[in-house]
Amino acid sequence: MRAARRRAYARGSSKPEEPRLSNIVIAVVAIALFIFGIFCFGLAFQVPEAWRMLTFFGGIIACTVALFIPMTFVGRSNRSW
């Protein structure tokens, strides 16, 4: 299947693929993680002094991972493989 798809792409007949369920699940998880990170930014100013830095840093990590996941696992939509 991959070889046939690779040959079709090389000939120039690239047909857009339908979104897979795994891509949709990855997108939902990434969006939820990003919203959680934004929530941690706001929560960092309401927690006790000892936890502020960890909460804010956790928000930074959550937002970073939320942006990293789709770029790594979903990737570009016009790939040949």
PEUR-V271562 format. One record per residue. RES is the residue in one small letter. SS is DSSP state (@ for helix, = for strand, . for the rest). PSI is psi in whole degrees, -180 to 180 (none if undefined). Layout:
res	ss	psi
RES	SS	PSI
RES	SS	PSI
This chain:
res	ss	psi
m	.	-42
r	@	-40
a	@	-41
a	@	-40
r	@	-39
r	@	-41
r	@	-40
a	@	-37
y	@	-37
a	@	-31
r	@	-13
g	.	3
s	.	65
s	.	115
k	.	133
p	.	135
e	.	151
e	.	148
p	.	133
r	.	158
l	@	-35
s	@	-38
n	@	-37
i	@	-43
v	@	-42
i	@	-42
a	@	-42
v	@	-42
v	@	-42
a	@	-41
i	@	-43
a	@	-40
l	@	-38
f	@	-44
i	@	-39
f	@	-40
g	@	-42
i	@	-39
f	@	-38
c	@	-35
f	@	-46
g	@	-37
l	@	-25
a	.	-26
f	.	-1
q	.	-8
v	.	165
p	.	157
e	@	-37
a	@	-25
w	@	-5
r	@	-49
m	@	-42
l	@	-39
t	@	-45
f	@	-43
f	@	-36
g	@	-37
g	@	-40
i	@	-44
i	@	-42
a	@	-43
c	@	-38
t	@	-44
v	@	-36
a	@	-32
l	@	-29
f	@	-38
i	@	-54
p	@	-35
m	@	-31
t	@	-48
f	@	-32
v	@	-51
g	.	-162
r	.	148
s	.	-11
n	.	26
r	.	154
s	.	-6
w	.	none
